[in-house]
Amino acid sequence: MKEKVLGLLKWSEKYTQTDMNYLVFGSFWLTLGQGFNAITAILLAILFANILTPEQYGTYQFIISMAGVVAVFSLNGMRFAIIRGVAKVGNAAFRAGFFTFMKWSVVMATIGFAIAIYYFLNGNNQLAIAMFFVGAFSPFFRGFGLYQALLVGQKKHDVYSRIRILYTFTTALFLVAAIFLTTNPVIIAFVYLFAHTTVLGFIYLYVSKKYGKVERDYNKEKVDKHIASYGTQLSFLNMGNRLAAELDKVLMFHFLGPASLAVYALAYSPVKEIRAGGEIMRTLILPKLSTRSISDIKRTLLRKAFIFFLIMLPIVFTYYFVAPYLYATLFPKYLESIIYSQLLIFTLLFLPIIMFRQAFIAKKQTKSLYIIDTVLPIFKILLLIILLPLFGINGAIITIFVHLTVSLMLLLYLFGKMK
């Protein structure tokens, strides 16, 4: 049976122009991990939506989004530099990337504490305490999570997924206990940050000891300098994207209030989990693209992106028709979220554009990355600032679609110019 499956995959490669054995078996493990993560996230969302008030849930979402904003000022691009480095030169890239990340994390902590002081001086003690926790935990929370880059760079997708399932299950238990014990969003956010940091700490120690042994025959100074340089470069490039990704929820909290943010967060929650499943492709293709020539990438990537688009079509339309029944059953207090969720699901049709950005990262197309990661985030942030106060949640959704359309056109143009 196995031989037949392998033969079928080999036969399909002449049409997909892709290593189907790597794609299918790699995606199997990653999909398994993401599937468990998605189910857990939906169950937690059900608890949040039915136990907390919209104001409490919206405040919790704001705190988590602010943690994302603070993380913008870390070396968040180091993950991709490590994946690329491990695939090309070995585990020394992981060690170099982790220590560089932790050195820079003092910036992230300082910004978190500065925001806490701002809220304290403005009389909002609740958010001041929350942001103090964000500043204290974020460096370790984000740093320990780099273990994923080591396993992905080594293409150990089965190990990565097993660990991710254990991680998701353990941290979810902490959150479930917190939700049943208190409805205070600050305490729940503290439990979220504490649980993720602690569990990731143990995972990091295990993975680095078992899979992170550094090769003896490597040039330490050269590897450290290269990974630090490229990881820092990618991080600065990606700051705008990360900020734009979190700013919609932050601005919505301030312009429209926590209840509106709760409606938007519940609308986006199932879409986000499906999107994360689609983004498995990003994890799979970066190690492969790092070892391919530019001419080979340009010859095959458009076909792969179109196949990816065709795969997403039935998923999008199935969700569109199922969403009303899903919300009526699971989120009866948030029926207002249905139409927003039905609109947001169509953003998944733009997922194939992540493949082009990964190609730019893999082949160090820094000029293209500078254009993408400067122009597009600024454009999205300006749209949010203009449209959100005018049209509310609809303004955020209009911004997303306009931004994705412009992103697609720019990425295709730059891909055609790649050399």
HELIX and SHEET records of a PDB file:
HELIX    1   1 LYS A    2  THR A   16  1                                  15    
HELIX    2   2 MET A   20  ILE A   51  1                                  32    
HELIX    3   3 PRO A   54  ALA A   71  1                                  18    
HELIX    4   4 MET A   78  VAL A   89  1                                  12    
HELIX    5   5 ALA A   92  LEU A  121  1                                  30    
HELIX    6   6 ASN A  125  PHE A  144  1                                  20    
HELIX    7   7 TYR A  147  GLY A  153  1                                   7    
HELIX    8   8 HIS A  157  LEU A  181  1                                  25    
HELIX    9   9 PRO A  185  TYR A  211  1                                  27    
HELIX   10  10 LYS A  220  LEU A  256  1                                  37    
HELIX   11  11 PRO A  258  GLY A  278  1                                  21    
HELIX   12  12 ILE A  280  LEU A  289  1                                  10    
HELIX   13  13 ILE A  294  LEU A  330  1                                  37    
HELIX   14  14 PRO A  332  TYR A  334  5                                   3    
HELIX   15  15 SER A  337  LEU A  344  1                                   8    
HELIX   16  16 ILE A  345  PHE A  350  5                                   6    
HELIX   17  17 ILE A  353  ALA A  362  1                                  10    
HELIX   18  18 THR A  366  PHE A  391  1                                  26    
HELIX   19  19 ILE A  393  LYS A  417  1                                  25    
END                                                                             
